[in-house]
Amino acid sequence: MSLSRTKFPKHCVTLFACCFVGLWALSSPCLADDLFVGNFFGDHSKILEYNATTGAFIGQFGPANSFPLGAAFGPDGNFYATNSNIDVVLKQNGNTGAFISNFASVEDAAGLVFGPNNNLFVVSSSDPGSLTVLNATTGALKTTVDAGGLLSDPEGVTIGPDKNVYVANTDNSNVLKFNGTTGAFMGKFVTDGSGGLNGPRGVAFGPNGNLFVTSQSSNQVMEYDGTTGAFIAVFVNITSGDPGALSLPRDLAFGPDGNLYVASFGSGDVFRYNGSTGAFMDDFIPVGTGDLGGPTFLLFGEGSSVTTPEPSTLGLLACGLVALAAWKRKTVRTSVQLL
């Protein structure tokens, strides 16, 4: 039987509309994310916010911070930053940066990272140093780990693919590993001076699963096997005076574009390097941009300048095909019932 007139079912129109609206609301990380940079620069010390795609300055994020050494977005969507001068972890609104509270007290608070089991790990950059484990919801102290006295002026910290914690141990030129659930010390992941490592400040796992570490005293970025900690190569090594040459690098982070961003503390820039080869790409945030003078930490995340990109054509097509298939099934069932 043929139907003389077929109406497009309302549920299909709704499905098309929902697909369109849903895709419109989805934001591409490369377009939506911002780059937050700690700036330790005399009277101009603060946290700065930049567009993660263009590097354009957006503004100061939150109140002045006299020594910002680490930051992370919490599970609650708020922004947590350390102020090492006053030994606190600050809690700020994740969208506006507005001060909420002094979340916790940690002596010489430096890098911090949220981990599993509702943990917040905060590095104490003293000598001897320690790793403080806090309740990520309340800020209450869970435990403090000293790694048997091996920590000395540690700073950067990250969570690995195995959900364990890795800390850049500056004075001893190694990277230490801690259990991501209990905080227990698990040993040296990168041994002392491996591959020429000298004064590590920042640690980050790359898209390839390997660990990348800034070597502050040699002005390099080193790459290590993400499973064994074995040295692989000097990933960034540019002669002083050439474009992209690092000066006292601190933190590093892989951006939404898959490339590597490094805080060149000595020169006051944030440089970008190819995430696969380590080749210099550009001075992503030149010194002086938004008063940048001494970048410490780097953090990508959604901030106050989130933009909404146009919907994906392929995504809309996929939704359209789903809607069309549903319409055809309903038409067939209706035709059978009429027969």
C-alpha positions as CSV (number, residue, x, y, z in Angstrom):
1,M,0.0,0.0,0.0
2,S,1.3,3.5,-0.8
3,L,0.6,6.4,1.4
4,S,-0.8,9.3,-0.5
5,R,0.7,11.9,1.8
6,T,3.5,11.3,4.3
7,K,4.1,13.8,7.1
8,F,7.6,14.1,8.7
9,P,7.0,12.8,12.3
10,K,7.3,15.4,15.0
11,H,9.7,13.2,17.0
12,C,12.1,13.4,14.0
13,V,11.9,17.2,13.9
14,T,12.6,17.2,17.6
15,L,15.5,14.9,17.1
16,F,17.0,17.1,14.4
17,A,16.5,20.2,16.6
18,C,18.1,18.5,19.7
19,C,21.1,17.3,17.6
20,F,21.6,20.9,16.3
21,V,21.3,22.5,19.7
22,G,23.4,19.9,21.4
23,L,26.2,20.2,18.9
24,W,26.0,24.0,19.0
25,A,26.5,23.8,22.8
26,L,29.5,21.6,22.6
27,S,32.7,23.5,22.7
28,S,35.9,22.5,21.0
29,P,38.8,22.4,23.5
30,C,41.1,24.2,21.1
31,L,38.6,27.1,20.9
32,A,37.0,27.1,24.3
33,D,39.9,26.6,26.7
34,D,42.0,29.4,28.2
35,L,45.6,29.3,29.4
36,F,46.1,30.3,33.1
37,V,49.7,31.4,33.9
38,G,51.2,32.1,37.3
39,N,53.2,35.3,37.3
40,F,55.9,35.8,39.9
41,F,57.1,39.2,39.0
42,G,57.7,41.6,41.9
43,D,54.7,43.8,42.7
44,H,52.9,42.4,39.6
45,S,52.6,38.8,40.9
46,K,49.2,37.4,40.1
47,I,47.5,34.8,37.9
48,L,46.9,35.8,34.3
49,E,44.4,34.5,31.8
50,Y,45.1,34.2,28.0
51,N,43.1,32.8,25.1
52,A,44.5,29.3,24.5
53,T,44.1,29.6,20.7
54,T,45.6,33.0,20.0
55,G,47.6,33.8,23.2
56,A,45.7,37.1,23.5
57,F,45.6,38.5,27.0
58,I,42.2,38.3,28.7
59,G,42.9,39.7,32.1
60,Q,43.9,39.1,35.7
61,F,42.3,36.0,37.1
62,G,41.2,36.6,40.7
63,P,43.0,38.5,43.4
64,A,46.7,39.3,43.5
65,N,48.9,36.3,44.4
66,S,52.3,37.1,45.7
67,F,53.9,33.7,44.8
68,P,51.6,31.5,42.6
69,L,53.4,28.2,42.1
70,G,50.6,25.8,41.1
71,A,46.9,25.6,40.2
72,A,44.2,23.1,39.2
73,F,40.5,23.0,38.6
74,G,38.7,20.9,41.2
75,P,36.0,18.3,40.8
76,D,33.6,21.0,41.9
77,G,34.6,23.3,39.0
78,N,36.3,25.8,41.2
79,F,39.9,27.0,40.7
80,Y,42.5,26.1,43.3
81,A,45.9,27.9,43.5
82,T,48.8,28.0,45.8
83,N,50.4,31.1,47.3
84,S,53.8,29.9,48.6
85,N,54.5,33.2,50.3
86,I,51.6,32.8,52.8
87,D,51.5,29.0,52.8
88,V,48.0,28.5,51.6
89,V,45.9,26.8,48.9
90,L,43.3,29.4,47.7
91,K,39.9,28.4,46.4
92,Q,38.5,30.7,43.7
93,N,35.4,30.7,41.5
94,G,36.2,28.6,38.4
95,N,34.6,31.1,36.1
96,T,35.4,34.5,37.5
97,G,38.4,33.8,39.7
98,A,36.7,35.6,42.6
99,F,38.2,34.6,46.0
100,I,36.1,32.0,47.9
101,S,38.3,30.9,50.8
102,N,41.6,29.9,52.1
103,F,41.0,26.2,51.4
104,A,44.0,24.7,53.3
105,S,47.3,25.6,54.9
106,V,50.4,24.0,53.5
107,E,53.9,25.2,54.2
108,D,55.7,26.5,51.1
109,A,52.8,25.3,49.0
110,A,53.9,24.8,45.4
111,G,52.4,22.4,42.7
112,L,49.1,20.8,43.3
113,V,46.9,18.2,41.5
114,F,43.6,16.4,42.2
115,G,43.8,12.7,42.2
116,P,41.6,9.6,42.8
117,N,40.0,8.7,46.1
118,N,38.9,12.3,46.7
119,N,42.5,13.4,47.2
120,L,44.2,16.8,46.6
121,F,48.0,16.5,46.5
122,V,50.0,19.6,47.4
123,V,53.8,19.8,47.2
124,S,55.7,21.6,49.9
125,S,58.7,23.1,48.3
126,S,60.8,23.4,51.4
127,D,64.1,21.6,52.2
128,P,63.3,18.9,53.3
129,G,60.1,19.0,51.3
130,S,57.0,16.9,51.5
131,L,53.8,15.8,49.7
132,T,50.6,16.8,51.6
133,V,47.4,14.8,50.9
134,L,44.2,16.7,51.6
135,N,40.5,15.8,51.4
136,A,39.6,17.3,48.0
137,T,36.2,18.4,49.3
138,T,36.9,19.8,52.8
139,G,40.6,20.6,52.7
140,A,41.2,18.4,55.8
141,L,44.6,16.9,56.2
142,K,44.8,13.2,55.3
143,T,48.5,12.6,55.6
144,T,51.9,14.1,54.9
145,V,54.6,12.1,53.2
146,D,58.3,13.0,53.3
147,A,59.7,10.2,51.1
148,G,62.3,9.3,53.6
149,G,63.9,12.8,53.5
150,L,64.5,12.5,49.7
151,L,62.4,15.6,48.8
152,S,64.4,18.8,48.5
153,D,62.8,21.9,47.0
154,P,60.2,20.0,45.0
155,E,57.8,21.9,42.8
156,G,55.9,20.4,39.9
157,V,53.4,17.6,40.3
158,T,51.2,15.6,37.9
159,I,49.0,12.5,37.8
160,G,50.2,9.7,35.5
161,P,48.1,7.4,33.3
162,D,48.4,4.9,36.1
163,K,46.7,7.3,38.5
164,N,49.8,7.7,40.6
165,V,51.5,11.0,41.5
166,Y,54.8,12.2,40.1
167,V,56.8,15.0,41.7
168,A,59.7,17.0,40.2
169,N,62.4,17.0,42.9
170,T,64.5,20.0,42.1
171,D,67.6,19.8,44.3
172,N,68.1,16.1,43.8
173,S,67.5,16.2,40.0
174,N,65.0,13.3,40.0
175,V,61.3,12.5,39.8
176,L,59.7,10.7,42.6
177,K,56.5,8.5,42.4
178,F,53.7,8.3,45.0
179,N,50.6,6.1,45.3
180,G,47.7,8.1,43.9
181,T,45.3,6.5,46.5
182,T,47.3,6.5,49.7
183,G,50.1,9.0,49.0
184,A,52.7,6.3,50.0
185,F,56.1,6.8,48.5
186,M,56.8,4.3,45.7
187,G,60.4,5.2,44.8
188,K,62.4,7.1,42.3
189,F,60.8,7.1,38.9
190,V,63.5,9.1,37.1
191,T,66.8,8.6,38.8
192,D,69.2,11.3,39.8
193,G,70.5,13.3,36.8
194,S,69.2,10.8,34.2
195,G,70.0,12.0,30.7
196,G,71.5,15.1,32.1
197,L,68.5,16.2,34.1
198,N,69.5,19.2,36.3
199,G,67.0,21.0,38.5
200,P,63.6,19.7,37.4
201,R,60.8,22.1,38.0
202,G,57.8,20.9,35.9
203,V,56.4,17.5,35.0
204,A,53.7,16.5,32.5
205,F,52.7,13.3,30.7
206,G,52.4,13.8,26.9
207,P,49.9,12.5,24.4
208,N,52.3,9.6,23.7
209,G,52.2,8.5,27.3
210,N,55.8,9.6,28.1
211,L,56.9,11.9,30.9
212,F,58.3,15.3,30.0
213,V,60.3,17.3,32.5
214,T,61.8,20.8,32.5
215,S,65.5,20.8,33.4
216,Q,65.9,24.3,34.8
217,S,69.7,24.5,35.2
218,S,70.4,23.2,31.7
219,N,67.5,25.1,30.0
220,Q,66.0,21.9,28.4
221,V,63.0,19.7,28.3
222,M,63.7,16.0,28.8
223,E,61.6,13.0,27.7
224,Y,61.3,9.7,29.7
225,D,59.5,6.5,29.2
226,G,56.1,6.8,30.8
227,T,56.2,3.3,32.2
228,T,59.8,2.7,33.2
229,G,61.2,6.2,33.7
230,A,64.1,5.4,31.4
231,F,65.6,8.4,29.6
232,I,64.6,8.7,25.9
233,A,65.9,12.0,24.6
234,V,66.4,15.7,25.1
235,F,63.1,16.9,23.7
236,V,63.8,20.7,23.6
237,N,67.3,21.8,23.4
238,I,67.8,25.2,21.7
239,T,71.1,27.2,21.8
240,S,71.0,30.3,23.9
241,G,70.3,33.3,21.7
242,D,68.3,31.4,19.1
243,P,64.5,31.7,18.9
244,G,62.8,29.6,21.4
245,A,65.8,29.2,23.7
246,L,64.6,28.5,27.2
247,S,65.8,30.4,30.3
248,L,65.2,28.8,33.7
249,P,62.1,26.9,32.5
250,R,59.6,26.0,35.2
251,D,56.3,24.4,34.4
252,L,55.2,22.8,31.1
253,A,51.8,21.6,29.7
254,F,50.4,20.0,26.6
255,G,47.7,22.2,25.1
256,P,44.4,21.2,23.5
257,D,46.3,21.4,20.1
258,G,48.6,18.6,21.2
259,N,51.7,21.0,21.3
260,L,54.0,21.6,24.3
261,Y,53.9,24.9,26.1
262,V,56.8,25.8,28.5
263,A,57.1,28.7,31.0
264,S,60.5,30.3,30.4
265,F,60.8,31.9,33.8
266,G,64.1,33.6,33.1
267,S,63.0,35.3,29.9
268,G,59.4,35.9,30.9
269,D,57.8,34.1,27.9
270,V,55.6,31.1,27.3
271,F,57.1,29.3,24.3
272,R,55.3,26.7,22.2
273,Y,57.0,23.6,20.7
274,N,55.7,20.9,18.3
275,G,54.2,18.2,20.6
276,S,55.7,15.4,18.5
277,T,59.2,16.7,17.6
278,G,60.0,19.4,20.1
279,A,60.7,21.9,17.3
280,F,60.2,25.5,18.2
281,M,56.9,26.9,16.9
282,D,56.5,30.4,18.3
283,D,56.7,32.7,21.3
284,F,53.0,32.0,22.2
285,I,52.9,34.7,25.0
286,P,55.8,37.2,24.7
287,V,57.2,38.8,27.8
288,G,55.2,41.8,28.8
289,T,51.9,40.6,27.4
290,G,49.4,41.4,30.1
291,D,52.3,42.3,32.5
292,L,53.8,38.8,32.2
293,G,57.4,38.8,33.5
294,G,58.0,35.6,35.4
295,P,55.8,32.6,34.4
296,T,55.6,29.8,36.9
297,F,52.7,27.4,36.4
298,L,50.7,26.7,33.2
299,L,47.2,25.4,33.3
300,F,44.7,24.9,30.4
301,G,41.0,25.1,31.3
302,E,37.7,26.8,30.7
303,G,37.5,30.2,32.1
304,S,35.5,33.4,31.8
305,S,36.2,33.8,28.0
306,V,34.8,30.5,26.8
307,T,33.5,30.8,23.3
308,T,31.0,28.7,21.5
309,P,32.1,27.4,18.1
310,E,29.9,26.7,15.1
311,P,28.3,23.2,15.0
312,S,30.1,20.4,13.3
313,T,28.8,19.7,9.8
314,L,29.7,16.1,10.2
315,G,28.0,15.9,13.6
316,L,24.9,17.4,12.2
317,L,24.9,15.0,9.3
318,A,25.3,12.1,11.7
319,C,22.3,13.3,13.7
320,G,20.4,13.7,10.6
321,L,21.0,10.2,9.5
322,V,19.9,8.9,12.9
323,A,16.7,10.9,12.6
324,L,16.1,9.7,9.1
325,A,16.6,6.1,10.1
326,A,14.1,6.5,13.0
327,W,11.6,8.1,10.6
328,K,11.9,5.3,8.2
329,R,11.3,2.7,10.9
330,K,8.2,4.5,12.1
331,T,6.9,4.8,8.5
332,V,7.4,1.1,7.9
333,R,5.6,0.2,11.1
334,T,2.8,2.6,10.2
335,S,2.5,1.1,6.8
336,V,2.3,-2.4,8.1
337,Q,-0.4,-1.4,10.6
338,L,-2.4,0.2,7.8
339,L,-2.1,-3.0,5.7
